[in-house]
Amino acid sequence: MDGIENVTHGTPATAPDLVELKGVQKRHGQGLSGMHVLHDINLTVAHGEMVAICGACGSGKTSLLNIIGMLDTASEGSVIVARLL
């Protein structure tokens, strides 16, 4: 329950970011027929922060969420997801 209390009552200054993406790119397929769906995405989500991901159909929202949720990997860039205990 401590984690829930921290989110509800504020974030300590020393809390690590929950998600950090740097230069993330995602391509489906290879060569000229491949499709580039994420282009140089940089995103930081701090502990206790609420984020909405919006965009048009086919803009890469699901690809981004799959990468953040570790269901898929980025073609390039770094993805850091903090461990919560």
Backbone torsions as a table, in degrees:
resi	resn	phi	psi	omega
1	MET	NA	-16.5	-179.6
2	ASP	-60.1	-40.1	-179.8
3	GLY	-61.6	-39.1	179.3
4	ILE	-67.4	-41.5	178.6
5	GLU	-62.7	-40.2	179.2
6	ASN	-61.5	-41.9	-179.6
7	VAL	-67.5	-42.3	-176.5
8	THR	-70.9	-38.6	-172.7
9	HIS	-99.3	7.1	179.4
10	GLY	114.9	168.6	-175.2
11	THR	-111.1	128.0	174.8
12	PRO	-63.4	149.1	-177.8
13	ALA	-61.2	-24.2	-176.6
14	THR	-92.8	0.2	-178.4
15	ALA	-65.4	132.8	179.0
16	PRO	-72.7	157.7	174.1
17	ASP	-63.3	144.3	178.9
18	LEU	-77.6	-39.0	-178.7
19	VAL	-136.8	135.1	174.7
20	GLU	-139.7	118.5	177.1
21	LEU	-114.1	133.6	178.2
22	LYS	-131.8	118.5	176.1
23	GLY	59.5	32.9	-176.3
24	VAL	-72.8	131.1	174.7
25	GLN	-130.9	149.0	177.7
26	LYS	-137.6	128.2	176.0
27	ARG	-122.8	137.1	172.9
28	HIS	-105.9	127.9	-178.5
29	GLY	85.5	-179.8	-177.1
30	GLN	-131.4	160.0	175.4
31	GLY	66.5	-153.7	-177.2
32	LEU	-67.9	-24.6	-179.7
33	SER	-83.8	-7.4	-179.9
34	GLY	-70.4	156.0	-179.5
35	MET	-117.9	125.0	179.1
36	HIS	-89.8	108.9	-174.6
37	VAL	-101.7	-25.0	175.5
38	LEU	-126.6	130.4	-175.9
39	HIS	-120.7	108.1	171.8
40	ASP	48.7	59.6	-179.4
41	ILE	-85.3	127.1	173.4
42	ASN	-120.6	125.4	-175.7
43	LEU	-151.5	135.2	173.1
44	THR	-128.0	128.6	175.7
45	VAL	-117.2	116.1	-178.4
46	ALA	-82.0	159.6	176.8
47	HIS	-57.0	126.7	177.9
48	GLY	86.5	-4.8	-178.5
49	GLU	-84.5	142.7	176.4
50	MET	-105.9	135.5	-176.1
51	VAL	-132.8	139.9	173.4
52	ALA	-115.0	137.0	177.1
53	ILE	-111.0	113.9	-176.3
54	CYS	-121.6	151.5	176.2
55	GLY	172.8	168.6	-179.7
56	ALA	-69.4	163.8	175.0
57	CYS	-56.1	130.1	177.8
58	GLY	81.6	11.7	-176.8
59	SER	-86.4	-7.0	176.6
60	GLY	107.0	11.4	-179.4
61	LYS	-59.7	-48.3	-179.0
62	THR	-67.0	-39.9	177.0
63	SER	-60.1	-43.9	178.8
64	LEU	-62.4	-47.1	179.9
65	LEU	-64.9	-36.8	177.0
66	ASN	-64.9	-36.4	177.4
67	ILE	-69.5	-45.8	178.8
68	ILE	-61.6	-39.9	-179.2
69	GLY	-81.5	4.3	178.5
70	MET	63.6	26.3	174.6
71	LEU	-88.9	-16.6	-180.0
72	ASP	-145.0	166.4	179.1
73	THR	-115.3	152.9	176.1
74	ALA	-76.5	148.3	174.8
75	SER	-72.4	-34.0	177.8
76	GLU	-148.7	161.1	176.6
77	GLY	97.4	-179.6	-179.2
78	SER	-119.9	144.9	179.3
79	VAL	-129.2	121.5	177.1
80	ILE	-122.5	123.1	176.5
81	VAL	-120.3	121.2	-177.0
82	ALA	-69.0	148.1	175.8
83	ARG	-87.7	127.4	179.9
84	LEU	-105.7	123.0	176.0
85	LEU	-130.2	NA	NA
